[in-house]
Amino acid sequence: MSWLRALKETARSGLTVERRRLAPVVAARGALGLALVLGFSLALFGPAVAAASAFGAFQAAIATFQRSWRPRPTLALASGGSLAVSTFLGYLTGTHTVLFLALLVLWTFLSGLAWAAGPTAGIIASSNVAIMLVTVTLPTSVATAAGHAAMIFAGGVVQAALVVLLPVRPWGAQRDALADALAAEADYARRLRHDPVAPFDPVPLMTARSAAAVTPRQARRRPAELHGPRRLAERIRPVLASLADPAVGAPAEGPQRDRVRELLAAAGEILDAAARAIRHGEPVRLPPAAVAALRTPDTGSILSDRSHRAALRLSALLGDVVDTADPRTETTERRTETGQPGAGPERSGARPGAGPAPGGSPGPQEATVLPERPTPRSRPTLVRLAPLVLAKMRAEVRPGSAILRHAIRVSAVAAAGYLLGLVLPFGHGYWAPMASVMVMRPDFSQTYSRSVARFGGTLVGVGLASAVVQTAHPGTYLSAALAVLCAFGMYLLMRTGYAVSQVCVAAYVVFLLGMEGSGVSQTVRDRVLLTLLGGLLAMLSYAVYPAWETPRLRGRLADWLAASGRYAAAVAARYAAPEGPGSPDVREALLSARAARVAWHDALGRAGHEPVRHRGLSHAAAEGAGHALAEFGRAAMLLEAHLPERGAPPLPAAAGLAEALREATERGAKAVRERGEPVWDDLRETVAAWDTEVTDPLLRKAGRLLVDALDDLSAALADA
């Protein structure tokens, strides 16, 4: 992609306004906290202290909007406390340009490294540096600086208290994550009706897994329905794939395929019903037609042996999903007392899988006993999180790290912007480095799109606010009220686009600083020109010292190949030493493969917007290689869907296949990194021997599918 096209694409992305579901009640709560802090400090301490405390409350409320699974009060307190420390240290060195510049460089460098801990930590750290540049200009002595820092922290405390006192949809983010995972499974089941080898995006399942990690306090308060459905959804996905795939299940056409389509449609409806119940905290209401489809007694006479077992397992898993998704505690109590899953009287329709298995014998679902509640995934407290974050930051201090390059860029740009602000004949010179720090991100597209959006939003916001000031001439308290109104608009619209939110932020700053009687004409001129300067510095820094993703695509692809090979090897090894479907090594290998897949797709998306050549991996080759590895993972998943139970007779040949898969994919990953073409001759010989030793059609077919997918990978890379 050329530079001109890349600039056009990023500018269009930055100025795009998206239609998103708004949260006016949450926005009003954040604005209320800001109004309380601003009004109290304005009445008691005056405009300067009020402005500082307002920045603390404003930033703390923004922190509660971040996509994080931590308790919102914790985020508000962390934001307010870190901003208070930044402001106080900044004021102590503010009178000495060299010392303050050194502090600014150190603080921005650390804020850049904070992106290693995730986007929430990176955004909060960057915002603290940017706001510090404003708040250090307000105090007049060390004592007042300490008072300002205390008021900033008080703003965070007020926002945290409001989250506790005025809860809005508690556990809403976790409910949405789990419901999205179940809804993704439902959509997958429906797509399999028409495309038996349809791909599945594991991101919703990974998001739900991340949301399931809780702090000790959260573990004691988490609703019961958020405990089990995620694990069941993970187990349902391979069963759906094995039931639909004609290579290992029902033929592509005929009565068996028609029955499979009915089961998949019913599974989709039941999963959707469970998702709705979890999202809204309501009892599960099952569609009677879907329940009847799963309970049809002639399934065994229509489907073949393996497809029939998959259908029974699907019915049992769906029944467990329904029971665990129900928010009523009596269901859990009944299961604990009797050992049998039941259907509550309020539920519309019977539990899927509650009927007898074909032939009159009890089905597996009737013997299902819900296990004891599993130990929740733990999320460390903030105190225990600190050393983990420091370790991640230290790990990024290495050559080739994109996070380290971002930290160097942002610190250099902040220093250059601050010095230029001092030299140029404008007031409020801190606006240039503030704009740079706020827009810079570790990747190219976000940095450029946010630079354009910030300048456009600032131009509109400052213009509108200035027009209001010149027309209405608001006093101190009216300016404060207008600032709160702009903050409410920012909280309400911040998810619709960065440009829209910057309109509100720009107006907010004008009204807030206007409480002290700052000249409007000077504010407009300074803010617009210095924001433009800050954005240009940010864009220039990425062009001079980039961290392009395109040259690293082969490494990302190799990581995905190696992780997928370890997953397939772990699955094959379980046939040699059966331990049941819940093997921990298979689970860990699957999670690693998913993480590598997501990293590949994220890198591919970022590379698509970069103004650099493909350097050995074209877009067509990348697409073909990604499709081949997805097919390889699907073949391994088909094997996982039919893992033998603990104590089943072992299959010695599977150990050789597992070792061959591990060695072949490791060699192949090395060849991909070195721009070579991977070969699979040894693995092909092993699979040929596997065909002669194994009689199970599923295992023989899955082995051939694995080799075919790797051959497709080699063909895609050869075209590059």
Buried (B, 14 or more C-beta within 10 A) or exposed (E): BEEEEBBEBBBEBBBBEEEEEBBEEBBBBBBBBBBBBBBBBBEEBEBBBBBBBBBBBBBBBBBBBBEBBBBBBBBBBBBBBBBBBBBBBBBBBBEEEEEBBEBBBEBBBBBBBBBBBBBBBBBBBBBBBBBBBBBBBBBEEEEBBBBBBBBBBBBBBBBBBBBEEEEBEBBBBBBBBBBBBBBBBBBBBBBBBEEBBBBBBBBBBBBBBBBBBBBEEBBEEBBBBBBBBBBBBBBBBBBBBBBBBBBBBBEEEEEBBEBBBBBBBBBBBBBBBBBBBBBEBBBBBBBEEBBBBBBBEEBBEBBEEBBBBBBBBBBBBBBBBBBBBBBBEEBBEBBEEEEEBBBBEEBEBBBBBBBEBBEEEEBBBBEBEBEEEEEBEEBBEBEEBEEEBEEBBEEBEEEEBBBBBBBBBBBBBBBBBBBBBEEBEBBBBBBBBBBBBBBBBBBBBBBBBBBBBBBBBBBBBBBBBBEBBEEEEBEBEBBBBBBBBBBBBBBBBBBBBBBBBBBBBBBBBBBBBBBBEBEBEEBBBBBBBBBBBBBBBBBBBBEEEBBBBBBBBBBBBBBBBBBBBBBBBBBBBBBBBBBEBEBEBBBEBBBBBBBBBBBBBBBBEBBBBBBBEBBEBBEEBBEBBBBBBBBBBBBBBBBBBBBBEEEEEBBEBBBBBBBBBBBBBBBBBBBBBEEEEBBBEEBBEBBEBBBEBBEEEBBBBBBBBBBBBBBBBBBBBEEB
